[in-house]
Amino acid sequence: MTDAPRASASTSTPLRVGVAGASGRMGQALIAATLAAPDLALAAALDVPGSAFLGSDAGARIGRVSGVTVDADIDAALARIDVLIDFTRPEGTLRHAAACAARGTRLVAGTTGLDDAGKAAIAECARNVAMVLAPNMSVGVNVLAALVELAAARLGPAYDIEVLEMHHRHKVDAPSGTALALGEAAARGAGVALATHAVYAREGVTGERRGGTIGFATLRGGDVVGEHTVLFAGSGERIELTHRATSRANFAEGALRAARFVRSRPAGLYDMRDVLGL
């Protein structure tokens, strides 16, 4: 038997936030953003068992004393927080989602690389408590997705669609979750299913480009935070819609907006379009 979801706290009470993946790039950005927000309180920081970061203060690497010790005990963390923010790996996020559902703790997940089964598992968990799942929580990227959908609908099939993305050398999945989300936006606008119209690789003698497809190209290198361009190539003109992230702070700020949003929502699965009212 699972615990019933806790009633949402008054919005005048600081929202108690937990950060999963505390030693990672996004974890550190989330910790910094949470500590800087007057309406939020960092109440837990999680990392994987065996991490060298365990036992240290969550703010140590950014020169802050948070008073929160990094540990690996998800159950203990959920007892102290209202919302868990998770930018980890699919397997970790699925475990955390199940724990949140059992405890009645709201979840904001920005993890990429989830397959259809993983997304379905999180949707099932969200039947018990409100959760936000989005492959990219940047406000700018989500506005870009809305523009891509509009452009695909208005330009029509005479324009070929290509999605180009670049990330740092350490990124483990490709195409990025954001690139796939932009491809989904383009497919919605075009009135087609991405699953049957996506082209993820081209090599050798490929023949002419098949009309109506949505192509993806992936670049990896250096310390690029994230760059995404959706191209609409027509006869005699080309439209390019681009977002370039120069800091992870924008993803962190979007995640905090999602945390504020989800604190007062009923059980269900939401995305950044819901958060931003797009």
N, C-alpha and C positions, 0 to 999 in steps of 0.2 A: 504494500500500500504506500502510495507516495504522499508526501506532504502537500497540502494545498498551497497554491501560490500566495505569497505574502501580499497583503494589501499595500498598494503603492504609498510611499511616504509623501508627506506634504512637500510641495515644491519649494517651500521656504527652508526645508531641512536639507543640508548638504547630501548629495547623492553619493553613497558609498560605492566606490569603484574598485574592482579587482582587475589586474592586468595579467594575462597569461603570456608566456614567452617573454618574461621580463628582461632577459639578457640579450634578446635579439634587437635588430635595428629598429623595428617598429615598436617593440616592447619599450625600449628606451625613450622613443619619441612620445609614446602614450603616457609613460610615467611623467615626463617633463610637462606635457600638456595638462595632465590631471593636477599636478602640484601647482600649476600656474592658474588654475580656474577657481575662482572664489566660491562657486556653487557646488564644487565637487570635493570629495575627500578620498585620497588614496587609502584603501583599507586592506588590500591584499596584493601580493605579487607572487606569481607562480613561475617556476621553471622546471625543466625535466630533472628526474632523479640523476644524481651524479654531476650536475652542473657545478662548475667552480664558483658560480654566483650565489649558490645556496648559503644561507646564514648571514649574508651581507645586507646592508641597508639598501633598499630599492633605489634610492637616489644617489648612491655613492659615486656611480660612474658619470653622473652629470653634475657633481659637486654640490649635491643637496643632501640634507639630513631629513628623511621622510618619516622616520620612526616606524617604518614597515620593513620587516625582515622577509627576504625572499625564501620561500619554501616550496615543497613539492606536494603538499597535502591539499588536494582539491576540496575535500569535504570540510576541512577546517577553514579554508578560504571562503567557501560559500556561506558558512555560518556568520561571516563578518560583513558581507557585502550585499548590495542591492542589484548590481549589474556586473557581469563579467565581460570584459572586452578581450577577444581572442583573435590574434593574428599569428597562428602557429602553422602546423601541418595538418592535413586532413584527418589523420588518425587521432591526433591530440584533440582537435576540435570536436570530433564525434564523441570521444569520451567525455569531454567537458559539457557538450550539449545534453548528453544523457544524464549527467550528474545535476545539471541545472534544472532539467525537467523534473527529476525526482525531488529536488529541494525546493523548487518554486522560485528559482533565481533567474532573473532576466539575463539574456545573452545578446551581445553584439559580436558578430563573427565576420571578419574580413579575410578569412583564409581562402586562398586560391588552390586550384587543383582538385577540388571535390568532384567526384564523378556523379552520375545521375543517382546511383544508389545512396551515396553519401548525402546528397541534397534531399532525397526523399526521407532519409533517416532524421535529418534535422527538422524537416517539415512535420514529421510525426512527433518529435519532441516538442515542437511549438504548439501542439494541441493542448499542452499543459500550462504553458507560460509564454509570454510575448518574447519573440526573438527577432533580431534584424540580421539578415544574411545578405552580404553584398561583396562582390569581388574587388570593388574599389570604392572607398568611402570619401574620396575627394569630391567636394561640391562641384568643382569645375568639370571633372570627368563625367559626372552624372548629368550636368547640363549639356555637355557634349553629346552624350547618348541620346538625349531628347532631340537635339538638333540633327543628329544622324538619322534618326527615325523620320523626322519631318522631311529631310532632304531626300531620303530614299522614296518616300511616298510621293513627293512632288515631282521629282526628276523622272521617275519611271524607268522602264527596262532599257531605254536607249543609253543609259549610263552604266558602265561597268563599275563594280564596287570592289575596292581593295583595302585591306586593313594592315597597316604596317606598325610594328611595335619594337621598341628597344629597351632593354633593361641591363643592369649590372651583371658582371660575370658570375655572380654567386646564385642567381635565380635558378631554381631547379625545375620549373614547369614551363612548357611552351606549347602553343601560344599562351600569353598571359591571360589570367582570368578577366582582366579588363578588356583585352582584345576580343575575347570571346563574347563578352557582354556587349561590346560595340557591334560585333557581327550579328548578335541577336537583335539589337536595335535596328540595324539595317534590314535584317530579314523581316521584322515586323512591319517596317515601313513599306517594304517591297511586296508584302503579302505572301511570303514564301517561308518554308521551314529551313532553318540553318542546317539541320542535320542532313538534308538532302541536297543542299546547294553550296556547302562549304568546300573549298579546295585548300588543303593545308600544306601541300608540297608540290613543287614542280622541278623536274629534273629530266634531262635527256630530251628526246624528240616528243614533245607533249601534244603537238598539233595545235590548231587554233584554240583560242580561249572560248569556252562554251558559254553562250549567252545566259544571263541570269545567275551566274555563279558569284559567290563572294569569296575572294581570295585572301589568304593570310600570309604575311612574311614576318619572320622573327629575326631580330638581331640581338646579340649578346656581347657585352664588353665593358671594361672599365668600371666606373662607379655610377653609371647612369641610373638615376632614381626611377625614372619611367617616362617614356615618350610614346604617344599614340597618335597616329594619323589615319583618318578614313578618307580615301580618295574616291571621287565620283568622276570617271573619265568618259566624256562624251565626244562627239564628233566636233572638233574645233574648239573645245574648251575642257577645262578640268577644274573641279572644285575640291579643295583640300581643307578638311576640318582637323585641327591639331590641338593637342593638349601636351604640355611639357611640365613635368613636376621637377622642381629644383630642390625640394626639401620634403622630407617625410612628415613635416609638421602639418601640411595640408590634409594628409590622410588621417593623422591623429585628431585634428580638429573636427573632421567629418565624423569620425567614430564617436567623439564626445557629443556631437549633435544627435547622433543615433541613440546614445545612452540616455540623453535627456528625453528624447522622444519616447523611448520604449518604457520608461519608468511608469507612465500613466496609461499604457495601452493594455487592452484585454489580450488573452492568449491568442496567438496566431503568428504566422510568419510574415515579416515585413521586409521591404528592401529600401534602398535610398530614395527611390521615387516617392515612397510613402513619407519618408522623413522630410524630404524637401518639398512635398506637395506638387510634384511634377506630373 
